[in-house]
Amino acid sequence: MPSKKDTISACLVVYNEEAVIERCLQSIKGQVDEIIIVHDGPCADKTLEIAKRYTDKIFVRDHAGVMEAHLVFAFQQAQSEWLLRIDADEFLDADSFLKIKEAIQPETVDALILNWEMWNGQETISLPGLQKMCLMRKNRFHYCGVPHENGEVDGQVKKIDAFLHHRPAYNNVAWSSFLRKSKKWVPIHANYFFPENISFTCFNSSSDKWIEHAKYVRTHIWRYLFFKPIKMSLGQLKNGLWKSFIGIQVSVQVYVYYTMLYWQIIKKL
């Protein structure tokens, strides 16, 4: 079925998100043309019960522990011209949707980057370097379901002055939250650097590029361990996180995460 012009499919991968998902779904209801929800394994709370009030396109797949394992499947279900990648703890206001719908009208635009924010449990933190590519023209978007990979776009990627709001049910910049999530995610992420041992899918792309990259990382792992975390952290600071203490803290967390990741890969070699 050909995609209708300027239509939007919202794609969510969720895991027991009853505390936040209704706010997200309420914000996109009536603004997008379809809502696709994939749950990562069996649901242990009221997430699916809430979701059924907004869409019948709900899928429960085997538990993988990371959302990227299900994003390709979600994208494949989409019938619209545009893909909106949004998490359960994110939401969009009406003003941002007006800017989005205006921005996607030109045929020359193939993806949109929006401002993003962090949440410390009491207030939002907005900095110039916090942004997210979350709207992509489906037939120009290439993606492999690998953790922390954003995908690639054939064509123009435009930054607009709109906000993808982010309000987790916890302080997502605290060290305790960071370490808890990293303990779970780092071993899973490391497995993707051994693609012969893990199953992952791609959207409008093949796995060859990632397989070659993973091989290169394994071959040059000590270089990656010593230099890549520094590069990633400095990149965050350069993008604007240096302007606040919280931003600097997040850049340090990026350094710690990638150091943990490459050390985990070394242990698996």
C-alpha positions in Angstrom: 0.0 0.0 0.0 1.5 3.4 -1.0 2.0 5.9 1.8 -0.3 8.9 1.8 1.5 12.3 1.6 2.4 13.9 4.9 0.8 11.2 7.0 2.6 10.1 10.2 2.9 6.7 11.9 3.9 7.0 15.6 6.1 4.0 16.6 6.6 3.2 20.3 8.5 0.3 21.9 7.5 0.0 25.5 8.1 -2.1 28.6 5.8 -1.8 31.6 5.2 2.0 31.1 1.8 2.5 32.9 3.2 5.5 34.8 3.9 7.6 31.7 2.4 6.1 28.5 -1.0 7.7 28.7 0.5 11.2 28.7 2.4 10.3 25.5 -0.6 8.7 23.7 -2.9 11.6 24.7 -0.4 14.1 23.2 -0.3 12.3 19.8 -3.9 11.2 19.6 -5.5 13.0 16.7 -2.2 14.4 15.5 -0.8 11.3 13.9 -2.5 8.9 11.5 -1.7 5.7 13.3 -0.1 4.6 16.5 1.9 1.4 16.6 2.9 -0.1 19.9 5.3 -3.0 20.5 5.8 -4.3 24.0 9.1 -5.9 24.9 8.0 -9.2 26.3 5.0 -10.0 28.5 3.4 -7.0 30.2 3.3 -6.9 34.0 1.3 -3.7 34.5 -1.5 -1.8 32.8 0.5 -0.6 29.9 -1.4 -2.6 27.3 -4.8 -1.9 28.9 -4.1 1.9 28.5 -2.7 1.4 25.0 -5.9 -0.3 23.8 -7.8 2.9 24.4 -5.7 4.6 21.7 -4.9 2.0 19.1 -5.5 -1.6 18.0 -2.1 -1.9 16.5 -0.5 -3.5 19.5 2.1 -6.2 19.4 3.8 -8.3 22.2 7.1 -9.8 21.2 9.8 -11.8 23.0 11.7 -9.9 25.7 15.0 -8.5 24.4 15.8 -5.9 27.1 16.4 -3.0 24.6 13.9 -1.2 22.5 16.1 -1.2 19.4 15.5 -4.9 19.0 11.8 -4.1 18.2 12.0 -0.8 16.3 12.5 -2.4 12.9 9.4 -4.5 13.4 7.5 -1.4 14.4 8.7 0.6 11.4 7.7 -2.3 9.1 4.1 -2.1 10.3 3.8 1.6 9.4 1.5 2.6 6.6 2.3 6.4 6.6 4.8 8.4 4.7 6.6 9.6 7.9 7.8 7.7 11.0 7.6 9.3 14.4 9.9 7.6 16.8 8.7 8.4 20.3 9.2 6.8 23.7 6.5 6.3 26.3 8.1 8.9 28.6 8.1 11.5 25.8 5.3 13.7 24.5 4.7 16.5 22.0 2.6 19.7 22.6 0.2 21.1 20.0 2.6 23.9 19.1 5.3 21.5 18.2 2.9 19.5 16.1 2.0 22.6 14.1 5.7 23.2 13.4 6.3 19.5 12.5 3.4 19.5 10.0 4.6 22.6 8.4 8.2 21.4 8.2 7.3 18.0 6.5 5.4 19.6 3.6 8.4 20.4 1.3 9.5 17.4 -0.7 13.1 18.4 0.0 13.0 17.6 3.7 13.5 13.9 4.7 14.0 14.0 8.5 13.4 16.4 11.4 15.5 17.0 14.5 13.7 18.4 17.5 14.9 19.8 20.8 15.0 17.3 23.6 15.3 17.6 27.4 16.4 15.7 30.5 14.5 15.3 33.7 16.0 15.3 37.2 12.8 14.3 39.0 11.7 17.9 39.7 12.5 20.0 36.7 13.5 19.8 33.1 17.0 20.5 31.8 17.2 22.0 28.4 20.6 22.6 26.7 21.7 23.4 23.1 23.2 20.0 22.7 20.1 18.0 23.6 18.3 17.1 20.5 16.9 14.0 18.8 16.1 13.0 15.2 12.6 11.6 15.7 10.7 12.1 12.5 11.9 10.4 9.3 10.5 10.0 5.8 10.0 6.2 5.7 11.4 5.5 2.2 14.5 7.6 2.8 15.4 6.2 6.3 17.9 3.3 6.9 18.2 1.7 10.2 19.6 -1.4 11.9 18.2 -2.5 15.2 21.4 -1.9 17.2 21.5 -0.1 20.6 22.3 3.6 20.4 22.3 3.7 16.6 20.1 6.5 15.2 19.9 5.4 11.6 20.8 7.3 8.4 18.7 9.4 6.1 19.1 9.9 2.3 18.4 13.6 1.9 18.0 16.7 4.0 17.8 16.5 7.8 16.3 19.7 9.2 16.5 21.0 12.7 13.3 22.8 13.8 12.4 24.9 16.9 10.1 22.4 18.4 10.3 20.3 21.6 10.1 16.5 22.1 9.4 16.7 25.8 10.9 14.0 28.0 9.6 13.2 31.5 10.6 9.8 32.9 9.0 8.6 36.1 12.4 9.0 37.8 15.5 11.2 37.9 17.2 10.1 34.7 20.3 12.1 35.2 21.2 10.8 38.7 24.2 8.5 39.0 22.0 5.8 40.6 19.7 5.7 37.6 22.6 5.8 35.2 24.4 2.9 36.9 21.2 0.8 37.2 20.5 1.2 33.5 24.1 0.7 32.4 24.3 -2.5 34.4 21.4 -3.9 32.4 22.2 -2.4 29.0 26.0 -2.6 28.6 26.1 -6.5 28.4 23.2 -6.4 25.9 24.9 -3.7 23.8 28.2 -5.5 23.8 26.5 -8.6 22.3 25.8 -6.6 19.1 29.5 -6.4 18.4 29.4 -10.2 17.9 26.7 -10.2 15.3 27.3 -13.8 14.4 25.9 -14.7 17.9 22.8 -12.4 17.9 19.8 -11.9 15.7 19.0 -8.4 14.6 17.1 -6.9 11.6 17.4 -3.8 9.4 15.0 -1.4 7.8 15.6 -0.3 4.2 19.2 -1.5 4.8 21.4 -4.6 5.1 23.4 -5.8 8.1 26.7 -5.8 6.2 27.7 -2.3 7.3 27.2 -3.0 11.0 28.9 -6.4 10.7 32.0 -4.7 9.2 31.9 -2.0 11.9 31.6 -4.6 14.7 34.6 -6.5 13.2 36.7 -3.3 13.0 35.9 -2.4 16.6 36.9 -5.9 17.8 40.1 -5.7 15.8 41.0 -2.3 17.2 39.4 -2.7 20.6 42.2 -1.1 22.7 42.1 2.0 20.6 38.4 2.2 21.1 38.7 1.7 24.8 41.2 4.5 25.3 40.0 7.0 22.8 36.3 6.5 21.8 34.8 7.3 25.2 36.8 10.5 25.4 35.7 11.5 21.9 32.0 10.8 22.7 32.2 12.8 25.9 33.9 15.8 24.4 31.4 15.7 21.6 28.6 16.1 24.1 30.4 19.0 25.7 31.0 20.7 22.3 27.3 20.4 21.5 26.5 22.6 24.5 26.4 20.4 27.6 29.3 22.3 29.0 26.9 25.1 29.9 25.6 23.5 33.0 26.8 21.2 35.8 24.1 18.6 34.9 25.3 18.7 31.3 28.9 18.1 32.3 27.7 15.3 34.5 25.9 13.7 31.6 29.0 14.0 29.4 31.0 12.2 32.1 28.3 9.5 32.2 28.7 9.1 28.4 32.4 8.5 29.0 31.7 5.9 31.7 29.1 4.1 29.6 31.4 3.7 26.6 34.3 2.7 28.7 32.1 0.0 30.3 30.9 -1.1 26.9 34.4 -1.5 25.3 35.7 -3.3 28.4 32.7 -5.7 28.2 33.7 -6.4 24.6 37.3 -7.1 25.6 36.0 -9.6 28.2 34.1 -11.4 25.5 37.0 -11.7 23.1 
